[in-house]
């Protein structure tokens, strides 16, 4: 099983930027498509962004498209989320996750990763992002 550790969160003003990181351990990381998720207080966890195992394709939720960029460094077993033009509604605990079963066609990969927001049993400790207006 891939072990995950998120870091890099903090407090910023609206319009600011943050880059958060996900460090993964496990020999299957390089073959896993990865996702970023977030959970705001009182709300369900939601999907934010996804990236192919090789970084070739990405996908974003409508709420962050054009402002957030997901990337990965295979050599370092890390996934990143660059967040620009942050809004107060982006404030949440951010998590990365994956599942080896999320593979196949683009549609299958994205649908599977998005579903992890509700279905995944294992989550890291997350990293907190606070955005002040």
N, C-alpha and C positions, 0 to 999 in steps of 0.2 A: 504494500500500500504506500502511496505517495504521502509523505509528511509535509505539511505546509506551514509557513510562518510569514505573516504579513508585517510590514513595517513602513515607516515614513509618513504616517499621518501627523496631523497637527492642526493649528488654528490659523485661519487666514481670513482676510476681509473679502467680501463679495467682489468678484472680478479678478481675484488673485489666482495663483497656480500652486499646485502641489504635485509631486511625483511619489507614488507609493509603489512598494516592491513586494514581491512574493518569492520567498526562497523555498525551493522544493527539494526534498531528498527522495531517493528511490531510483532504481535503475530504469524505470519505465517512463520517467518524466519526459525524456526527449521524444517519446512516441505519443504523448498525450496532448490532445487538444485541451486548452485551458480557458477558464472563465473567471471574470471578476463579478462580484455580487456586493450588494450593500443592504444594510438594515438600519432604518431610522427608528427612533423610539416610538413605540406604539404601532409600528407598521410591520407588514410581512417583509421577509427578505426578498429582494428583487434582483433580477439579472441586470448587469451593466454592460459587459463587453466580453467578447470571445476571440480567441486567436488559434489558428491551426497549429499543429505540432511543429511545423517547420516555419511558422511565421508568414506563410504565403497568403493567407486570407484572414480577414478580421470581420467582426460584426458588432454593431452597437445598438443599444436600446435607443428609441427615438428621443428620450429625455437627455441623452448625453452626446448624441451624434453631432459631429462638428466641433465639439469642445474637448472631448476625451480621446486619447490615443493609447491603444494597447500594443505592447511589444514584448519580445522575449529575447533572452540571451541563452542559447542552448549550452554554450560552453560553461556558463556559470549556474545553470539550472535555475534561472530566475525569470519571472514575468513582471512587467511594469505596467503602471497605468498613469499616464501623464494627464493631469486634469487642469484645464485652462478655463478661464472665464467662469470661475466657480460661483454658484448661486447658493443662497441659504438653504434651498431645498435639496442640495447635494449633501448636506450634513448627514453623516451616518457612520456606522462601523462598516468598514470595507473588508471583504474576504475574497480570497481566491479559492478555486476548487477545480476538480477534474474527476473524470471517471473513464477508465479505459473503454467502456462500452460506448462512449460518445465518439464513434468513428463511422466512416462510410461517406455517403454523399454529403454535400454542403448542407442540404436541408436537414438531413438526419443529425449531423453534428450540431448544428445550431439549435435545433429543437431539443435535442438531448441535453446540451449544456444549459439551455434556459431552464429546463425542468429541474436541474439540480438545486435551484433556489428553494424548491419545496421538498425535494426527494432525498437530498444527500444526508447521510447520517453523520458524517465526520466533517467538522469545520475547525479551522485554526482559531487562534485567539482574536484575529481581526486587528485592524488598525483604525483608530478613530479620526475622523475628519470633521472639523468644526468650521462653519462659515458664518461670519458675522456680517450683518447688513449695515 
